[in-house]
């Protein structure tokens, strides 16, 4: 049997602002308890940051003669804040992402929503925007506030934290918010496919991988500085200070010849010489490389950017899944 | 507003097989059409495809000439078999949510339907009985003032009185607004009372369709002495739906009355139950004659 050609007009292409705002209001009505709870946790983090500010200010004079310095409870509160900023945003992201779509899949209430004159993409986008955006912005503000505090704090406070390395890196700036978004996106997409529990399990796995993978990637995404110290001077130095100062990280060291090229000292033939004499005889420099604190912002931008791209990929997969699946 | 639903060669294939196959169907404006068939016949699949919830493997479904593809046309209303609603919400919140999600919403109409169902707006949806939940879901569908509603077994959870009230609600809506209804049901008595047209789905295919009163008037139940089916040559084979023989008598359901009856045979009208059950039996039991799709 042959049929005449027909017009295909679906899904709706003209969506006015009022229909979008109505959909957002509907999504807010459905998810406000979870969103407000998540924002409450971000608020608790902000309170903790204020407490750190209050209690660590007594250490401003640290190290100066005659100054009295009390590191507690500021130090403990700071450790708590860093731990919370590292762990809580991904956990919140996992739970929030899973409950945004999981219950709708389990109770088939997505069928209710999608038979109310709302397109699949409208429904998906409104839910993601209403649940993820406010929490992302709150965590971003908290991470930025914590970073500004660290930047402005006394050196004694900065001693508490290496911001180039985990966990400090994961607690500052855009990174906690990016980790939140990766966890949210993975859990939300998995929940669309495998319900709430599947979303939580997948979200935990992905956010764990993001944290671990990020800590491996951090030293790889920025250039390392290299200093050459004459080997005699290095042998004579007994201070043990790190090259580049205390704010550096990812140190590695070796030896170099007069041309600056690395020399493998394990293959040196020292004959009857002791180790120091052998070094002086065969190498010119002690070579030390490290990542300096000046690389922090590029490192944060690259790692944060990678996390945002991964989040976007998961969200895109979720949208595609919803668009193509039978309900 | 009048609306027409047209199903052209619709097929849906799952890994386990065809849920719907070569399905052709037209639902005319301002009619009530019953979609009946055994479990697994494809009724819910067809409804979900018409609502844009399920894609078709073959064919297409058109609403007023526009193809439905993974989105429900705004002039449609759909009531799913399991009436998915937010169980922890209050009825009033559910109504507000539905009003927010739809560009067209008749709040007084929805409120009246909920009131008629005896549902307190402050009640949690999860505490409603199955019947009340169905009536709430129906009120939410009808509050949109749809031109066409797809009702997937809306009467299944209802007690006889509630069933009657829902039928009356639907009939009133059809009479006052010209709304078109496609509803699936197992309750043939209700179909006979309520529906203009009937579509019988079996194994994903339409095996019978037509106006209910025409189907009933055409089908006849012939009763005569015990006879071998081979001895019933006076019947036109295409008209024979089912032959049942016992030691005492032979009963034949035909889709068109024969011009004359041999001695000892009587002819009486068939009920809708008898027509549908005979057609269902004819496809599941070997040895019965079955007529092709009407």
Contacts between the chains, C-beta under 8 A, distances in Angstrom:
chain1	res1	chain2	res2	distance
A	1	B	8	7.8
A	1	B	9	6.6
A	1	B	24	7.6
A	3	B	8	5.1
A	3	B	9	7.6
A	3	B	60	7.7
A	6	B	60	7.2
A	6	B	62	5.7
A	6	B	65	5.7
A	6	B	66	6.8
A	6	B	67	5.4
A	7	B	65	6.5
A	7	B	66	5.5
A	7	B	67	7.3
A	8	B	66	7.0
A	8	B	67	4.4
A	8	B	69	6.3
A	9	B	66	4.9
A	9	B	67	7.6
A	10	B	52	6.7
A	10	B	66	7.1
A	10	B	67	6.9
A	10	B	68	6.2
A	10	B	69	4.8
A	10	B	70	7.0
A	10	B	71	4.4
A	10	B	73	7.0
A	11	B	69	7.4
A	11	B	70	6.5
A	11	B	71	3.8
A	12	B	71	6.6
A	12	B	74	7.5
A	19	B	103	6.3
A	22	B	100	4.6
A	22	B	101	6.8
A	23	B	100	7.5
A	23	B	101	6.8
A	25	B	100	5.3
A	26	B	97	5.4
A	26	B	100	4.4
A	26	B	101	5.3
A	29	B	93	6.8
A	29	B	96	7.1
A	29	B	97	5.9
A	29	B	100	7.5
A	30	B	86	7.2
A	30	B	97	7.4
A	107	B	84	6.0
A	107	B	86	7.8
A	107	B	87	6.9
A	108	B	80	7.0
A	108	B	82	6.1
A	108	B	84	4.0
A	109	B	84	4.8
A	109	B	85	6.9
A	109	B	86	5.8
A	110	B	84	7.9
A	111	B	53	6.3
A	111	B	80	5.1
A	111	B	84	5.1
A	112	B	80	7.5
A	112	B	84	4.7
A	112	B	85	6.0
A	112	B	86	7.8
A	113	B	101	6.7
A	114	B	52	7.7
A	114	B	53	6.6
A	114	B	71	7.9
A	114	B	72	6.9
A	115	B	51	5.6
A	115	B	53	7.2
A	115	B	72	5.2
A	115	B	76	7.8
A	115	B	77	7.5
A	115	B	78	4.1
A	115	B	80	7.5
A	116	B	98	6.1
A	116	B	101	3.7
A	116	B	102	5.4
A	116	B	144	7.6
A	117	B	72	7.2
A	117	B	74	4.5
A	117	B	101	6.5
A	117	B	102	4.8
A	117	B	103	6.0
A	117	B	104	7.6
A	117	B	144	7.3
A	118	B	101	5.3
A	119	B	71	5.3
A	120	B	70	6.6
A	120	B	71	6.7
A	323	B	70	7.0
A	324	B	55	8.0
A	324	B	70	7.9
A	326	B	48	7.5
A	326	B	53	6.9
A	326	B	54	4.3
A	326	B	55	6.1
A	327	B	48	7.2
A	327	B	53	4.3
A	327	B	54	6.8
